[in-house]
Amino acid sequence: MECKQAIEEEVERMLQLEKGEGARVQARQSQVTTLMEQVQKLTHQAAHVRTSLTTITKGLQALQKLPERVHEKLWSDSDTRQAAKNRDEVTKKLHELTDEDCEVVSGELEKVEQFMIQLSQWQSHDWDQLIAEQNEFYEQAQHDDQCIRRLAKLLG
């Protein structure tokens, strides 16, 4: 008799704890579904970002080569000692003006490229399957909850 009463009390305590859980679980499920949909959208947009990264990288490489290109252009235009000195000075100044900024941009591009690598790993997931499994899990949890409640009533 004491065992039955202990079971009833435990079941009642569990039922009290679970009040409001359904709404909370549904809210979490909705948030997870929204998050997964957003990740899917991001992975689909990744191709556009990769194209932009390629374009930006090529532009950055052209900027990094600018001092040498100017040096070559000045070299072909004149070959006097003073022209060589001016050419070297201009090249040095161009390096001073561009190198630091190019390194900063290059570092930021590396971060974006790392993000794109991580994002592409998400792309390989079967999101529709994951959402279906999540829904199935939630439905099973609801079914289990109903069964436990019926069992509690039978024992009570």
MOCORZI-V848421 format. One record per residue. N is the residue number from 1. RES is the residue in one small letter. PSI is psi in radians with two decimals (none if undefined). OMEGA is omega in whole degrees, -180 to 180 (* if undefined). D_CENTER is the distance of its C-alpha to the mean C-alpha in whole Angstrom. Layout:
N:RES:PSI:OMEGA:D_CENTER, N:RES:PSI:OMEGA:D_CENTER
This chain:
1:m:-0.76:179:57, 2:e:-0.65:-179:55, 3:c:-0.78:180:52, 4:k:-0.73:180:52, 5:q:-0.69:178:52, 6:a:-0.72:178:49, 7:i:-0.79:180:47, 8:e:-0.75:180:48, 9:e:-0.72:180:47, 10:e:-0.76:179:44, 11:v:-0.76:179:43, 12:e:-0.73:178:43, 13:r:-0.74:179:41, 14:m:-0.73:180:38, 15:l:-0.65:178:39, 16:q:-0.69:179:39, 17:l:-0.55:-175:36, 18:e:-0.17:179:34, 19:k:2.28:-179:35, 20:g:-0.16:-179:32, 21:e:-0.62:-178:30, 22:g:-0.81:179:30, 23:a:-0.70:180:28, 24:r:-0.75:180:26, 25:v:-0.73:178:25, 26:q:-0.71:178:25, 27:a:-0.76:179:23, 28:r:-0.71:179:20, 29:q:-0.72:179:20, 30:s:-0.72:179:20, 31:q:-0.74:180:17, 32:v:-0.74:179:15, 33:t:-0.77:178:16, 34:t:-0.75:179:14, 35:l:-0.78:180:11, 36:m:-0.66:177:11, 37:e:-0.68:179:13, 38:q:-0.70:177:10, 39:v:-0.72:177:7, 40:q:-0.80:180:10, 41:k:-0.75:179:11, 42:l:-0.74:-179:8, 43:t:-0.56:177:9, 44:h:-0.52:179:12, 45:q:-0.12:-176:12, 46:a:-0.59:-179:10, 47:a:-0.71:179:14, 48:h:-0.69:180:15, 49:v:-0.71:178:13, 50:r:-0.72:178:14, 51:t:-0.76:178:17, 52:s:-0.72:178:17, 53:l:-0.73:179:16, 54:t:-0.79:180:19, 55:t:-0.80:-180:21, 56:i:-0.72:180:20, 57:t:-0.74:178:21, 58:k:-0.73:177:24, 59:g:-0.71:178:25, 60:l:-0.74:179:24, 61:q:-0.67:178:26, 62:a:-0.71:177:29, 63:l:-0.66:179:29, 64:q:-0.51:-180:29, 65:k:-0.10:-176:32, 66:l:-0.82:180:34, 67:p:-0.72:180:37, 68:e:-0.64:179:38, 69:r:-0.72:177:38, 70:v:-0.73:178:40, 71:h:-0.82:180:42, 72:e:-0.72:-180:43, 73:k:-0.77:179:44, 74:l:-0.59:179:46, 75:w:-0.74:-178:48, 76:s:-0.40:-179:49, 77:d:-0.44:-177:50, 78:s:2.59:-179:53, 79:d:0.40:178:54, 80:t:2.85:-179:56, 81:r:-0.76:179:56, 82:q:-0.70:179:55, 83:a:-0.69:179:52, 84:a:-0.72:179:51, 85:k:-0.79:178:50, 86:n:-0.74:-180:49, 87:r:-0.80:-180:46, 88:d:-0.66:179:45, 89:e:-0.74:178:45, 90:v:-0.76:180:43, 91:t:-0.75:179:41, 92:k:-0.78:180:40, 93:k:-0.70:178:40, 94:l:-0.72:176:37, 95:h:-0.76:179:35, 96:e:-0.65:-177:35, 97:l:-0.54:-172:34, 98:t:-0.57:-171:31, 99:d:-0.85:-176:30, 100:e:-0.81:180:28, 101:d:-0.68:178:26, 102:c:-0.67:178:25, 103:e:-0.70:178:24, 104:v:-0.84:180:22, 105:v:-0.72:179:20, 106:s:-0.74:178:20, 107:g:-0.72:179:18, 108:e:-0.66:177:16, 109:l:-0.66:178:15, 110:e:-0.69:178:15, 111:k:-0.75:179:12, 112:v:-0.70:179:10, 113:e:-0.69:176:11, 114:q:-0.72:177:10, 115:f:-0.73:-180:6, 116:m:-0.63:177:8, 117:i:-0.80:179:9, 118:q:-0.71:180:7, 119:l:-0.67:180:5, 120:s:-0.47:175:9, 121:q:-0.62:177:10, 122:w:-0.49:-177:8, 123:q:-0.47:-177:10, 124:s:-0.17:180:13, 125:h:2.55:174:13, 126:d:1.56:-173:16, 127:w:-0.66:179:15, 128:d:-0.72:178:18, 129:q:-0.73:180:20, 130:l:-0.75:178:18, 131:i:-0.74:179:18, 132:a:-0.75:179:22, 133:e:-0.67:178:22, 134:q:-0.79:179:21, 135:n:-0.73:178:24, 136:e:-0.74:179:26, 137:f:-0.77:-180:25, 138:y:-0.76:178:26, 139:e:-0.71:179:29, 140:q:-0.69:179:30, 141:a:-0.70:177:30, 142:q:-0.75:179:32, 143:h:-0.81:179:34, 144:d:-0.72:179:35, 145:d:-0.77:179:35, 146:q:-0.71:179:38, 147:c:-0.74:180:40, 148:i:-0.68:179:40, 149:r:-0.72:177:41, 150:r:-0.75:179:44, 151:l:-0.70:179:45, 152:a:-0.69:179:45, 153:k:-0.70:179:47, 154:l:-0.68:-180:49, 155:l:-0.43:-177:50, 156:g:none:*:50
